[in-house]
Amino acid sequence: MRLLVGLGNPGAAYAGHRHNIGFMALDRIAADHGFPPWRARFQGLMAEGRLGEARVVLLKPQTFMNLSGQSVGEAMRYLRLAPAEVIVFHDELDLAPGRVRVKQGGGHAGHNGLRSIHAHIGEGYGRVRLGIGHPGHKDRVAGYVLQDFPKAEREGLEDLLRGLSEGAPALVAGESARFLNAVALRTAPRSATAGNRPPAPADAPPPAPETGAAPAPRSALQRLADRFR
C-alpha cells in the first residue's frame, strides 16, 4: 500500500491558490482513476482505491498547511506504513511552473507543510515537487503562494495535472522515470515536424515563380552563326 498526500489549505477561498496544487493533483488522480468520493478521516479527506496493481490511500489534510503533519502521521500510523511508503505532492518555489521533480528524503527547504510532516514522521518520505515559480524576493513569497494561478498559466496547469494523473500508476510502482516521462509528454512543447511546418512569417517575400523547361543547348554551328547576326 502507498499513502499519497496532497498539501494545501481547506476551503473554497483557497482552492485555486498556488499553495493548493497538491490538492489539485490528488483531485485529478481520484477523478481519473475512479476513486470513491472523499470522506472525512485522519483529520483530512481520504479516498482509497487502486493505481495499477497497487492499493493506494489518497489524503488531503484539512488541518491547514502548517499542521499537515498531524494528519499524515495519524494516517501513516493507522495504516502501519513506513515513511518510505508515503509520497507528498507539494508546491515548489525553486522550480519553474510546470516543472516536476521526484525526491526521496532530504530537507524541507522552509516549506511549512513539509516542516510539519518532518516533525511527525521524519524526513524519509517521498516528494513530488510541483513547480510554481518564485516571485523574485523572499518578502513576496507569502502573498505569492496564496494567490490563484493566473489565467496565462491555467492551460499549462491543466496539462500538468493530466500528466501527473496518467503517470501516477508508475509513481506508486517505484518507476520514477516512467512517471516523469508521462508528465513530460503532456507538458513539453510540441516541435514542428516535416509534415507540419509552421507558416511563413507574414512579411516573408513571396516564392519565386516557377519557370518553364530550360532551353536545349545550341550546337557549335548555331553559336557561330549567332555571331554574324
Secondary structure, DSSP 8 states (H G I E B T S, - for coil): -EEEEE----SGGGTTBGGGHHHHHHHHHHHHTT----EEETTEEEEEEEETTEEEEEEEE-S-GGGHHHHHHHHHHHHT--GGGEEEEEEETTS-TT-EEEEES---TT-HHHHHHHHHH-S-SEEEEEE----SSGGGHHHHHTSB--HHHHHHHHHHHHHHHHHHHHHHTT-HHHHHHHHHHHHS-----TTS-----TTS---------------HHHHHHHHT-
